[in-house]
Amino acid sequence: MLDLARLRALHAVHVHGSVAAAAATLGYTPSAISQQISKLERETRTTLLERRGRGIALTEDALHLVSAAGELMAIVERAEITLEERRGLPTGDLTIGAFATAARGLLPTALAALAGQHPTLRTRLSEVDPHVSVDLVAKGVIDLAVAHDWDIAPLPAPEGVEHAHIGDDLCDVLVPANHPLATRPAIVRADLAHEPWICQPPGSVCHDWLVRTLRADGHEPELRHQAAEYHTQLALVRAGLGIALIPRLGRGPLPDGVVALRLDPVPTRHVYALWRTGAARRPAITATVHALRAAWDSLSG
């Protein structure tokens, strides 16, 4: 009989595209994932992974098993949901994907509250890009995602995925303390027309928002430096190398030499929790959404 854990490992490799990414999501080491797949190959007497250049690819037999694994995982999930619903208490395993600043600024408080209130609920958190996390929820790879969008780039919610609003994350323009704008109580977008920017790399929601918003005002932004981590952006701002637009969630105290300015209108990220429609009955989902909202209120209070 095929082992479900090994099928789950193969399924994760297919979804994430590599053994390392599958391991990060499932909470194992890459070696452990490779061992699971090797055992599955011996059980099935079939080659499942092939080397292609520097990466790997799934064979046709592996893709057949991936399809079967998806069906089996859905059946197991329905059984777990029914049992949890009958007990009426959050229990079992709950996998969560969250974008970086939520993982740092929101999830520690929420997960600690869940652990204290529901000791039989085992949560596992992975840091995941918002666009990716929604797809992972839809495919059943993770149970719940914490994602965000902007007013000009609404978050896509595919059929079969529900969501709840958690809060609105305000963003500030950060400038060096000796910048000519640093003493202004508020600024408008026209004030930023010729400034050098420090931003996230292309393809991120924040990068796209910055470029599209400034272009809409008739200005082509000068993207001087790109860094995925906001703390790196803060260090570059402090060094006087440009300005940045950074959300407040997970930002922490500003370093000396950096000033936050209010931009009018205020750029805002909308933060959501998302889960599959079939899992909406799980007490664990309800409890987690409640904990996320309570954690958000504690940040705002």
Residue pairs with C-beta under 8 A, 6 or more apart in sequence:
2 40
2 43
2 44
2 65
3 39
3 40
3 43
4 69
4 72
4 73
4 76
5 36
6 36
6 37
6 39
6 40
6 43
7 40
7 65
7 68
7 69
7 72
7 73
8 26
8 69
8 73
9 22
9 26
9 28
9 33
9 36
9 37
9 40
10 36
10 37
10 40
10 48
10 58
10 62
10 65
10 66
10 69
11 66
11 69
11 70
11 73
11 141
12 22
12 25
12 26
12 33
12 141
13 19
13 22
13 33
13 37
13 49
13 56
13 58
14 58
14 62
14 63
14 66
15 22
15 136
15 139
15 141
16 22
16 24
16 25
16 141
17 55
18 55
18 56
19 30
19 33
19 34
19 37
19 56
20 30
22 33
23 29
23 30
23 32
23 33
24 126
25 95
25 97
25 126
25 128
25 136
25 141
25 142
26 33
27 124
27 126
37 48
37 49
40 48
40 65
41 47
41 48
41 49
44 61
44 65
46 59
46 61
46 62
47 59
47 61
48 58
48 59
48 61
48 62
48 65
49 56
49 57
49 58
49 59
49 62
50 56
50 57
50 58
50 59
58 66
70 139
70 140
73 140
74 140
74 278
77 140
77 278
77 279
78 278
80 92
81 278
81 279
81 281
81 282
83 92
84 90
84 91
84 92
84 282
84 283
84 284
85 281
85 282
85 283
87 283
88 283
89 118
89 120
89 283
90 114
90 118
90 120
90 121
90 282
90 283
90 284
90 286
90 287
90 288
91 118
91 120
91 121
91 283
91 284
92 120
92 121
92 122
92 284
93 122
93 123
93 124
93 143
94 121
94 122
94 123
94 124
94 143
94 144
94 284
94 285
94 288
95 123
95 124
95 126
95 141
95 142
95 143
95 144
96 107
96 111
96 123
96 124
96 125
96 126
96 142
96 143
96 144
96 145
96 146
96 288
97 125
97 126
97 127
97 128
97 132
97 133
97 136
97 137
97 142
97 144
97 145
97 146
98 106
98 107
98 125
98 126
98 127
98 128
98 133
98 145
98 146
98 147
99 127
99 128
99 129
99 130
99 133
99 146
99 147
99 148
100 127
100 229
100 230
100 250
101 169
101 230
101 247
101 249
101 250
101 251
102 146
102 148
102 249
102 250
102 271
103 125
103 127
103 146
103 250
104 250
105 249
105 250
105 251
105 252
105 299
106 146
106 166
106 249
106 250
106 271
106 292
106 295
106 296
106 299
107 125
107 146
107 295
109 295
109 298
109 299
110 288
110 291
110 292
110 294
110 295
111 123
111 125
111 291
113 291
113 294
113 295
114 121
114 123
114 287
114 288
114 291
115 121
115 123
117 287
117 291
118 284
118 287
121 284
121 287
123 288
126 142
128 136
128 142
128 145
129 204
130 145
130 147
130 148
130 149
130 155
130 205
131 156
131 205
133 142
133 145
133 146
133 147
133 274
134 145
134 147
134 155
134 156
134 157
134 158
134 161
134 274
135 158
136 142
136 145
137 143
137 144
137 145
137 161
137 274
137 275
137 276
138 158
138 160
138 161
138 276
140 276
143 275
143 276
143 279
143 282
143 284
143 285
144 273
144 274
144 275
144 285
144 288
145 273
145 274
145 275
146 166
146 271
146 272
146 273
146 274
146 292
147 155
147 271
147 272
147 274
148 155
148 169
148 205
148 269
148 270
148 271
148 272
149 155
149 205
149 269
149 270
149 272
150 205
150 209
150 267
150 268
150 269
150 270
151 268
151 270
152 209
152 212
152 213
153 205
153 208
153 209
153 212
155 163
155 270
155 272
157 163
157 274
160 276
160 277
160 278
161 274
161 275
161 276
161 277
162 274
162 275
162 276
162 277
162 280
163 272
163 273
163 274
163 275
164 272
164 273
164 289
165 270
165 271
165 272
166 271
166 272
166 273
166 289
166 292
166 293
166 296
167 271
167 293
167 296
167 299
167 300
168 268
168 269
168 270
168 271
169 247
169 248
169 249
169 268
169 269
169 270
169 271
170 247
170 248
170 266
170 267
170 268
171 245
171 246
171 247
171 248
171 263
171 266
171 267
171 268
171 269
172 245
172 246
172 248
172 260
172 261
172 262
172 263
173 187
173 192
173 243
173 244
173 245
173 260
173 261
173 262
173 263
174 233
174 234
174 237
174 243
174 244
174 245
174 246
174 254
174 258
174 259
174 260
174 261
175 181
175 182
175 237
175 243
175 258
175 259
175 261
176 182
176 237
176 238
176 239
176 240
176 243
176 257
176 258
176 259
177 256
177 257
177 258
177 259
178 240
179 243
179 259
181 187
181 191
181 261
182 259
182 261
184 191
184 261
185 262
186 261
186 262
186 263
186 264
187 261
187 262
187 263
187 264
188 263
188 264
189 213
189 214
189 217
189 219
189 263
190 217
192 214
192 219
192 243
192 263
193 214
193 217
193 219
194 219
194 222
195 222
195 242
195 243
196 222
196 224
196 225
196 241
196 242
196 243
197 210
197 221
197 222
197 223
197 224
197 225
197 242
197 243
197 244
197 245
198 224
198 225
198 226
198 227
198 233
198 236
198 237
198 241
198 242
198 243
198 244
199 206
199 207
199 210
199 223
199 225
199 226
199 227
199 233
199 244
199 245
200 206
200 207
200 226
200 227
200 228
200 233
201 207
201 226
201 227
201 228
202 208
202 226
204 228
205 269
206 245
206 247
207 226
209 245
209 267
210 221
210 245
211 221
211 223
213 267
214 220
214 221
215 221
224 241
224 242
225 233
225 236
225 241
225 242
227 233
227 236
230 244
230 246
230 247
230 250
230 251
231 252
233 244
233 246
234 244
234 246
234 251
234 254
234 255
234 258
235 255
236 242
236 244
237 243
237 244
237 258
238 255
238 256
238 257
238 258
245 263
245 267
247 269
249 269
249 271
249 299
254 260
271 296
273 288
273 289
273 292
275 285
279 285
